[in-house]
Amino acid sequence: MLLGALLFSMLYSQYVKHRSIEHVAKVDGRKTALLLFEHLYSAMSQGGTQADLDAIIARIAHIDPDLHLYVYPKEANTSDTLLQRAFQGEQQVHIHHDEYISYYLPLPTQQSCLRCHTGASIGDTLGAIRIDYPVAELKISLQQMINFFLLFMLLFSLSVFVLLLFNFRRYMLKPMRNFILMLDTIRQSKDIKQRVRVEERIEEIRSMQTLFNDMLDSIETQFYFDDLTGLRNRHALLEELDRHPQSLLMLIDIDRFGEFNNLYGNASGDMILKALTQMLIELLPQEAAIYRLHADEFAFLDIGSMDLKEFETLALFLLTSVTERPIALDTQSDVRISITIGISYGVDLLLPHADIALSIAKKEKKGCLIYDESMQEKLRYEQNINWGKRLSRAIEEERIVAFYQPIAHCESGEIVKYECLMRLREDNGDYISPIHFLALAKRNRLYHQLTLSVLRSAFETFSQNTHGFSVNLSVEDILSEEVKAFIFDALDRYGFGSRMVIEIVESEGIENQKEVIAFIETAKARGVKIAIDDFGTGYSNFEYLLQLKIDYIKIDGSMIKNITNDPKARMITQTIVEFAKRIGAKTIAEYVYSRSVFEAVRQMGIDYAQGYYFGQATKEPLE
């Protein structure tokens, strides 16, 4: 019977291994994906480009060559069924032959996302992050391991029960019960720092207690300590920061560490990391909390033993001392390294703030910097300047171009015209949506030049074919004499006014109504039609429609995308459609992404539809 119990435990351990890998994959994968998302979101909110986002992904991926990161927008065309499920909001984990893991994290729309993703609603999935990494790097699941031991102990108890018919309660049942209760306490607390403490005379139970505690020691070491240096890792630092938010934090980074690796090899790079670890142990106060976060970045956390001035003095001492100490790579050669330090203090966001201070210190080639709020503003200012230069160069090099999204007639389903959308072509051939740079363009007073560039691109395209098309103008564009003159000159030169629609885009009430009405009348005299864009949000005032004598109403995508499952959105849409018919205006539905939405739009009597169901924006109109 004992043999049978042992055999069953071996088989069950394989099952536990697989379940443990799957469970921990979700935990570790989600943490890594959320960390990547927060970095990407921070960059996007500050005007970062696709190149900037790619650089962030590359930097994080550089931490571990076995780690692969991918970011997919929801509109990505893919045959990966797991990715498609992630787009539907479901986490996905796939284990490749118990050797490699793919984890998919859906990215739901939050309130802050609506500033850029205006067509989305809270809870929608905007895209997904995929993390690929080997099984070997996963930690054993405490929950699964304890469950295994519980089952094993039950089988063991039943086996021994046959052998110990007498005094079973005294010599077996009570000790086993105490042991299982202690295991259950650890399982419920999910604290891998706890240990089993049961004083029993039974040798077998003492042996199992020792074995179990040894396994917990192994798990704790893997989870909280760095294999190379033996220092505590990022997990340990984050937990310590949660317990002691009012602290002083120092991030220490080796300058040009990548060059050492390339020049001397990874083995020598590891020697440098170990040498710096020993220096920090010797130079920092005894019992100092030292951490290795990743690659060549270390941290020192002080909880109340020093003030800020003492902490900064210690940092300056480290800068000098580390530089003065040579590191022997072999018996014949040694190297000297230098470090850069970023410091933060306060009650929250210590790690992000220290990272900002470190980044600015490295950029400005300063040995040590202490975080202050002006650094955030400085980063935004630098980004603003950089974007201004990039946009100016893109305008000069005619890399602000129009993309074209088809608009279909609901009755026939045929493509009848195209909306012209702005894109910035990067040097590497990638295209960037204006959502990433339009606000910066306005601050840099480049907005009208962008408008003129995309109009020039669109007019050149449609002067050479017979397609209908629409262009977007804000009220600010309409009030610009330069923009108006360019549009009217093109209309007189090319004569495509009867094929052109001007979509007025504005999120607030239209001021300077006389000037806007005068522009509309002049454009209409040349055959141009007028549309109000994104109706249903913003200034959606029916009075404006009468005053402006518009020809089309574009119903905002935030209602159209929910039209099949939200009675309120359907009711509002129906009201707009009925009003449009009474004033003789046509309606266009935005964000038609599926056949079911298209059928609902058509049944409601909407005239035209636009969205991914008919095609996304492309460089050339479809022939």
C-alpha positions in Angstrom: 0.0 0.0 0.0 2.9 2.3 0.8 4.3 1.5 -2.6 1.1 2.3 -4.2 0.9 5.7 -2.4 4.4 6.5 -3.6 3.7 5.5 -7.2 0.5 7.7 -7.1 2.5 10.6 -5.7 5.0 10.4 -8.5 2.3 10.5 -11.2 0.5 13.3 -9.4 3.7 15.3 -9.2 3.8 15.4 -13.0 0.3 16.8 -13.0 1.2 19.3 -10.3 4.2 20.4 -12.3 2.0 21.2 -15.4 -0.6 23.0 -13.3 2.1 24.9 -11.4 3.7 26.1 -14.6 0.3 27.2 -16.0 -0.6 29.0 -12.8 2.7 30.8 -12.3 2.9 31.6 -16.0 -0.3 33.7 -15.6 1.1 35.5 -12.5 4.6 36.2 -13.8 3.4 36.9 -17.4 0.7 39.3 -16.2 3.2 41.2 -14.0 5.7 41.5 -16.9 3.0 42.5 -19.4 1.5 45.2 -17.0 5.0 46.6 -16.5 5.6 46.8 -20.2 2.1 48.4 -20.7 2.7 51.0 -18.0 6.0 52.0 -19.7 4.3 52.2 -23.1 1.3 54.1 -21.7 3.6 56.6 -20.0 5.5 57.1 -23.3 2.3 57.4 -25.4 0.7 59.9 -22.9 3.8 62.1 -23.4 3.7 62.0 -27.2 5.9 58.9 -27.8 6.1 57.5 -31.3 6.1 54.0 -32.5 9.9 54.2 -32.6 9.9 55.3 -29.0 7.6 52.4 -28.1 9.8 49.9 -30.0 12.8 51.3 -28.1 11.1 50.7 -24.8 10.1 47.1 -25.8 13.7 46.5 -27.0 15.2 47.8 -23.7 12.9 45.6 -21.6 13.6 42.6 -23.8 17.3 43.2 -23.5 17.0 42.3 -19.8 16.7 38.6 -20.7 17.6 37.3 -24.2 15.1 34.4 -23.7 12.2 36.9 -23.1 10.3 38.0 -26.2 7.7 40.8 -26.1 5.1 41.7 -28.7 2.4 44.4 -28.7 -0.6 44.0 -31.0 -3.2 46.6 -31.7 -6.7 45.2 -31.9 -6.9 46.0 -35.7 -3.9 43.7 -36.3 -4.6 41.0 -38.9 -3.7 37.7 -37.3 -4.6 34.0 -37.6 -3.4 33.4 -34.0 -6.6 32.1 -32.3 -5.1 32.8 -28.8 -4.5 36.4 -29.8 -8.0 36.7 -31.2 -9.4 35.5 -27.9 -7.2 38.0 -26.1 -8.8 40.7 -28.3 -12.1 39.5 -26.8 -10.8 40.3 -23.3 -9.6 36.8 -22.2 -6.2 36.1 -20.7 -4.5 33.2 -22.6 -1.7 30.9 -21.7 -0.1 28.3 -24.0 2.6 25.9 -22.9 4.8 24.5 -25.7 5.8 20.9 -24.8 6.5 22.0 -21.1 9.5 24.0 -22.4 8.2 27.4 -23.6 5.2 29.6 -22.6 3.2 32.2 -24.4 1.1 34.5 -22.3 -1.5 36.9 -23.8 -2.7 39.9 -21.8 -5.7 41.9 -23.2 -5.6 45.7 -22.8 -9.0 47.0 -21.7 -10.0 50.6 -22.2 -9.7 52.7 -19.1 -10.9 56.2 -18.4 -7.5 57.8 -19.2 -7.4 55.9 -22.6 -10.4 57.9 -23.9 -8.3 61.0 -24.4 -6.6 59.3 -27.4 -9.0 56.5 -28.3 -12.0 58.7 -28.7 -14.0 55.9 -30.5 -13.6 53.4 -27.7 -15.6 52.8 -24.6 -14.5 51.7 -21.1 -14.0 48.0 -21.0 -13.3 47.6 -24.8 -10.2 45.8 -25.7 -7.7 48.1 -27.5 -5.1 45.4 -28.1 -3.0 42.7 -26.4 0.5 42.1 -25.2 2.2 38.7 -25.7 5.1 37.5 -23.5 7.2 34.4 -24.6 9.6 32.9 -22.1 11.1 29.5 -21.2 9.5 27.3 -18.5 12.9 27.0 -16.8 12.6 30.5 -15.4 9.2 29.8 -13.7 9.0 29.3 -9.9 7.2 26.4 -8.3 3.6 27.2 -7.3 3.2 27.2 -3.5 -0.5 26.5 -3.7 0.0 23.4 -6.0 2.9 22.1 -4.0 1.0 22.3 -0.7 -2.0 20.6 -2.3 0.3 17.8 -3.5 1.6 17.4 0.0 -1.9 17.3 1.5 -2.9 14.5 -0.9 0.3 12.6 -0.3 -0.1 12.9 3.5 -3.7 11.5 3.2 -2.5 8.5 1.2 0.4 8.1 3.6 -1.9 8.2 6.5 -4.2 5.5 5.1 -1.3 3.2 4.3 0.2 3.5 7.8 -3.2 3.0 9.3 -3.2 -0.6 8.2 0.2 -1.1 9.9 -0.6 0.7 13.1 -3.8 -0.7 14.4 -3.1 0.2 17.9 -2.7 3.7 19.4 -3.4 5.2 16.0 -5.0 8.4 17.3 -2.1 9.0 19.7 0.8 8.2 17.5 -0.4 9.0 14.0 -3.7 10.8 13.6 -3.0 13.7 16.0 0.5 14.5 14.7 -0.8 14.2 11.1 -3.7 16.5 11.9 -1.3 19.1 13.4 1.0 18.9 10.4 -1.9 19.3 7.9 -3.3 22.2 9.8 0.0 24.0 9.6 0.2 23.3 5.8 -3.2 24.7 5.4 -2.4 27.8 7.3 0.6 28.4 5.0 -1.6 27.7 1.9 -4.3 30.2 3.0 -1.8 32.9 3.8 0.2 32.3 0.6 3.3 33.5 2.5 6.3 31.5 1.3 8.3 32.9 4.2 6.4 30.8 6.8 7.7 27.5 7.9 6.2 24.3 9.3 6.9 24.1 13.1 5.4 20.9 14.5 7.1 19.2 17.5 6.6 15.5 17.1 8.6 12.4 18.0 7.6 10.5 14.9 10.7 10.4 12.7 8.7 10.3 9.4 6.8 13.5 10.2 10.0 15.2 11.2 11.5 14.2 8.0 8.6 15.4 5.9 8.6 18.7 7.9 12.3 19.1 7.1 11.8 18.3 3.4 8.8 20.7 3.1 10.7 23.5 4.8 13.7 22.9 2.5 11.5 23.2 -0.5 10.0 26.5 0.8 13.6 27.7 1.4 14.3 26.9 -2.3 11.2 28.7 -3.5 11.9 31.8 -1.4 15.4 31.9 -2.7 14.3 31.7 -6.3 11.6 34.2 -5.9 13.3 36.9 -3.8 17.0 36.5 -4.7 19.2 37.1 -7.8 21.0 33.9 -8.9 24.2 35.6 -10.0 24.9 38.0 -7.2 22.9 36.5 -4.3 21.4 40.0 -3.7 17.6 40.4 -3.2 15.8 41.1 -6.4 13.1 43.4 -7.8 10.3 41.4 -6.2 11.8 41.8 -2.8 12.3 45.6 -3.3 8.7 46.1 -4.4 7.4 44.3 -1.3 9.7 46.3 0.9 8.5 49.5 -0.6 4.9 48.5 0.1 5.8 48.0 3.7 7.9 51.1 4.1 6.8 53.8 1.6 8.4 56.6 3.6 12.0 55.7 2.6 15.1 56.8 0.6 15.9 54.9 -2.6 19.1 54.9 -4.6 19.3 53.4 -8.1 22.9 52.5 -9.2 23.6 51.9 -12.9 27.0 50.8 -14.5 28.0 53.2 -17.3 28.4 51.7 -20.7 28.0 48.1 -19.4 26.9 46.9 -22.8 30.3 47.9 -24.2 32.1 45.8 -21.5 29.9 42.8 -22.5 30.6 43.3 -26.2 34.3 43.8 -25.7 35.1 41.2 -23.0 32.2 38.8 -23.3 29.3 37.9 -21.0 31.5 35.9 -18.6 33.6 39.0 -17.9 30.3 41.1 -17.6 29.2 38.7 -14.9 32.5 39.2 -13.1 32.0 42.9 -13.2 28.5 42.6 -11.7 29.8 40.3 -8.9 32.7 42.7 -8.3 30.3 45.7 -8.0 28.1 43.7 -5.7 31.1 43.1 -3.4 32.0 46.8 -3.5 28.5 47.8 -2.5 28.5 45.4 0.4 31.8 46.8 1.6 31.0 50.5 1.0 27.4 50.7 2.2 26.4 50.5 5.8 26.4 47.1 7.5 23.1 45.2 7.0 22.2 47.6 4.1 19.3 46.5 2.0 21.0 46.1 -1.4 19.1 44.8 -4.5 19.9 43.8 -8.1 16.9 44.9 -10.2 18.0 43.7 -13.7 21.0 43.6 -15.9 23.5 46.3 -14.6 21.0 48.2 -12.3 21.3 47.9 -8.5 19.3 49.6 -5.7 19.9 50.6 -2.1 16.9 51.2 0.2 17.3 53.1 3.5 14.4 53.0 5.9 14.7 55.8 8.3 18.4 55.6 9.3 19.6 58.6 7.2 18.3 62.0 6.2 18.4 63.1 2.5 21.7 65.0 2.9 23.5 62.0 4.4 22.0 59.8 1.7 23.3 62.1 -1.1 26.7 62.3 0.6 26.8 58.5 0.6 26.0 58.4 -3.1 28.8 60.8 -3.9 31.2 58.6 -1.8 30.1 55.6 -3.9 30.7 57.4 -7.2 34.3 58.1 -6.2 35.1 54.8 -4.5 33.8 52.6 -7.3 35.7 54.5 -9.9 39.0 54.1 -7.9 38.8 50.3 -7.5 40.1 48.2 -10.4 38.3 45.0 -11.3 40.5 42.0 -12.2 39.1 40.1 -15.2 42.1 37.7 -15.3 45.7 37.5 -14.1 46.9 40.0 -16.7 44.1 42.6 -17.2 41.7 44.6 -15.1 39.1 47.3 -15.8 37.7 50.3 -14.0 34.0 51.1 -14.1 32.0 54.2 -13.3 28.4 54.4 -12.1 25.4 56.8 -12.3 23.0 57.2 -9.4 19.4 58.4 -9.3 17.8 59.2 -5.9 14.2 59.5 -4.8 12.4 60.1 -1.5 8.9 60.5 -0.1 5.9 58.4 0.4 5.0 57.0 -3.0 6.3 56.2 -6.5 9.8 55.9 -5.2 11.0 53.5 -7.9 9.5 55.4 -10.9 10.9 58.7 -9.6 14.4 57.2 -9.0 14.3 55.8 -12.5 13.5 59.2 -13.9 16.3 60.8 -11.9 18.7 58.1 -13.2 17.6 58.5 -16.8 18.2 62.3 -16.7 21.5 61.9 -14.9 22.7 59.5 -17.6 21.5 61.8 -20.4 23.1 64.9 -18.9 26.2 62.9 -17.9 25.9 63.8 -14.2 27.0 61.3 -11.6 24.1 61.7 -9.3 20.7 63.5 -9.3 17.9 63.7 -6.8 14.3 63.5 -8.2 12.2 66.6 -8.1 8.9 67.4 -9.9 10.6 69.7 -12.4 12.2 66.6 -14.0 8.8 65.4 -15.2 8.2 68.8 -16.8 11.7 68.8 -18.2 11.1 65.4 -19.9 7.8 66.7 -21.4 9.6 69.9 -22.6 12.4 67.9 -24.2 9.8 65.7 -25.9 7.9 68.8 -27.1 11.1 70.2 -28.6 12.1 66.9 -30.2 8.6 66.4 -31.7 8.7 70.0 -33.0 11.9 69.2 -34.9 10.6 65.9 -36.2 7.3 67.4 -37.4 9.1 70.4 -39.0 11.4 68.0 -40.8 8.5 65.7 -41.9 6.7 68.7 -43.3 9.8 69.9 -45.2 10.3 66.4 -46.6 6.7 66.0 -47.5 6.2 63.0 -45.2 2.8 64.2 -43.9 0.5 62.2 -46.2 -3.1 61.1 -46.6 -4.4 57.6 -46.0 -7.8 56.7 -47.4 -10.6 54.7 -45.6 -13.5 53.5 -47.8 -17.1 54.6 -47.2 -19.9 52.2 -48.5 -23.5 52.8 -49.5 -25.6 50.8 -47.1 -28.2 49.6 -49.7 -25.7 48.3 -52.3 -22.7 47.7 -50.1 -20.5 49.3 -52.7 -17.6 51.6 -51.9 -18.7 55.1 -53.1 -16.0 57.4 -51.6 -13.1 57.7 -49.2 -12.2 59.7 -46.1 -8.7 61.2 -46.1 -6.9 60.6 -42.8 -3.5 62.1 -41.8 -0.4 60.0 -41.3 3.2 60.8 -40.6 5.7 58.6 -42.5 8.8 57.8 -40.5 12.3 57.3 -41.9 12.0 53.6 -41.6 8.7 53.5 -43.6 6.4 53.1 -40.6 3.3 55.4 -40.4 2.1 57.2 -37.3 -1.4 58.2 -36.5 -2.0 61.9 -35.6 -3.3 60.9 -32.2 0.4 60.8 -31.1 1.4 64.2 -32.3 -1.5 66.5 -33.1 -1.6 68.1 -29.7 2.1 68.7 -29.8 1.8 70.2 -33.3 -0.7 72.7 -31.9 1.7 73.7 -29.1 4.5 74.1 -31.7 2.3 76.1 -34.0 2.6 73.6 -36.8 -1.1 72.6 -36.9 -2.0 74.5 -40.0 1.1 73.3 -41.9 0.0 69.7 -41.1 -3.5 70.4 -42.5 -2.0 71.9 -45.6 0.3 68.9 -46.1 -2.4 66.3 -45.8 -4.7 68.4 -48.1 -2.0 68.7 -50.7 -1.5 64.9 -50.6 -5.2 64.2 -50.9 -5.9 66.8 -53.6 -3.0 65.4 -55.7 -4.5 61.8 -55.4 -8.1 62.7 -56.3 -7.2 65.1 -59.1 -6.0 62.0 -60.9 -9.2 59.8 -60.5 -13.0 60.2 -60.3 -13.6 58.9 -56.7 -15.6 60.9 -54.2 -13.6 61.9 -51.1 -13.9 63.8 -47.8 -11.4 65.9 -45.9 -11.4 66.8 -42.2 -11.2 70.5 -41.2 -11.4 72.0 -37.7 -13.0 75.4 -37.1 -9.5 76.6 -36.5 -8.6 75.5 -40.0 -11.7 77.2 -41.4 -10.7 80.5 -39.8 -7.2 80.3 -41.3 -6.8 82.5 -44.4 -3.9 80.4 -45.7 -5.9 77.1 -45.4 -9.0 78.6 -47.0 -7.1 80.1 -49.9 -5.4 76.8 -50.5 -8.7 74.9 -50.6 -10.5 77.3 -52.9 -7.5 77.5 -55.3 -7.4 73.7 -55.5 -11.2 73.6 -56.2 -10.9 76.2 -59.0 -7.8 74.4 -60.4 -9.0 70.8 -60.3 -12.7 71.2 -60.5 -13.5 68.3 -58.2 -15.8 70.2 -55.9 -18.8 68.0 -56.8 -16.9 65.0 -55.5 -15.6 66.6 -52.3 -17.0 66.6 -48.8 -15.6 68.8 -46.0 -16.1 67.2 -42.6 -16.1 69.8 -39.8 -14.5 68.3 -36.7 -14.8 70.1 -33.4 -15.5 69.0 -29.9 -17.0 72.2 -28.6 -19.5 74.7 -29.7 -18.7 76.6 -32.9 -17.7 80.2 -32.3 -17.3 82.8 -35.0 -20.4 81.3 -36.7 -20.5 84.1 -39.3 -17.0 83.2 -40.6 -17.8 79.5 -40.6 -21.1 80.0 -42.5 -19.4 82.3 -45.0 -16.8 79.6 -45.7 -19.5 76.9 -46.1 -21.4 79.1 -48.5 -18.3 79.7 -50.6 -17.4 76.0 -50.7 -21.0 75.0 -51.6 -20.9 77.5 -54.5 -18.1 75.3 -55.9 -20.2 72.1 -55.5 -18.7 71.0 -52.2 -20.8 69.1 -49.6 -20.6 69.7 -45.9 -20.6 67.1 -43.1 -20.6 67.3 -39.3 -18.2 64.7 -37.9 -18.6 62.7 -34.7 -22.2 63.7 -34.2 -23.6 62.3 -31.0 -20.7 63.6 -28.8 -19.1 67.0 -28.1 -21.2 69.9 -29.4 -24.0 67.7 -30.9 -26.5 70.5 -31.1 -29.3 70.2 -33.6 -29.5 74.0 -33.9 -26.1 74.0 -35.5 -27.2 71.6 -38.2 -29.9 74.0 -39.3 -27.6 77.1 -39.2 -24.8 75.4 -41.1 -27.0 73.8 -43.8 -25.1 70.6 -43.7 -25.4 67.7 -46.2 -24.2 64.8 -44.1 -24.2 63.8 -40.4 -21.5 61.4 -39.4 -22.8 59.5 -36.3 -20.1 59.0 -33.7 -18.5 55.5 -33.5 -19.0 55.4 -29.7 -22.7 54.8 -30.3 -22.5 52.8 -33.5 -20.2 50.1 -32.1 -22.7 49.4 -29.3 -25.8 49.6 -31.4 -26.5 45.9 -31.3 -26.5 45.5 -27.5 -27.2 49.0 -26.0 -30.8 50.2 -26.3 -29.8 53.7 -25.3 -27.3 54.0 -28.1 -29.8 52.6 -30.6 -32.4 55.1 -29.5 -30.1 58.1 -29.8 -28.9 56.9 -33.2 -32.5 56.4 -34.4 -33.3 60.0 -33.3 -30.4 61.4 -35.3 -31.4 59.4 -38.4 -35.0 60.6 -38.2 -33.9 64.2 -37.7 -31.5 64.0 -40.6 -34.2 62.8 -42.9 -36.5 65.7 -42.0 -33.8 68.3 -42.8 -32.8 66.4 -46.0 -29.3 65.3 -44.8 -27.7 62.0 -45.4 -26.3 59.9 -42.5 -22.9 58.1 -42.2 -22.2 55.5 -39.5 -18.6 55.3 -38.2 -17.0 52.3 -36.6 -18.9 49.6 -38.5 -16.6 46.7 -37.6 -18.8 43.6 -38.2 -21.6 42.3 -40.3 -24.0 42.4 -37.4 -23.3 46.1 -36.8 -23.7 46.8 -40.5 -27.0 45.0 -40.7 -28.3 47.0 -37.7 -27.1 50.2 -39.4 -28.8 49.3 -42.6 -32.1 48.4 -40.9 -32.2 51.8 -39.2 -32.1 53.6 -42.5 -28.6 55.0 -42.3 -27.3 55.9 -45.8 -23.6 55.2 -45.6 -21.2 53.1 -43.4 -17.5 53.3 -42.7 -15.3 51.1 -40.6 -13.0 48.0 -40.6 -15.8 45.8 -41.9 -15.2 47.6 -45.3 -11.5 48.2 -44.8 -9.0 50.1 -42.8 -7.2 53.2 -44.1 -4.6 52.5 -46.8 -2.0 54.5 -48.7 -4.0 54.4 -52.0 -7.8 54.3 -52.7 -9.0 50.9 -53.8 -9.7 50.7 -57.5 
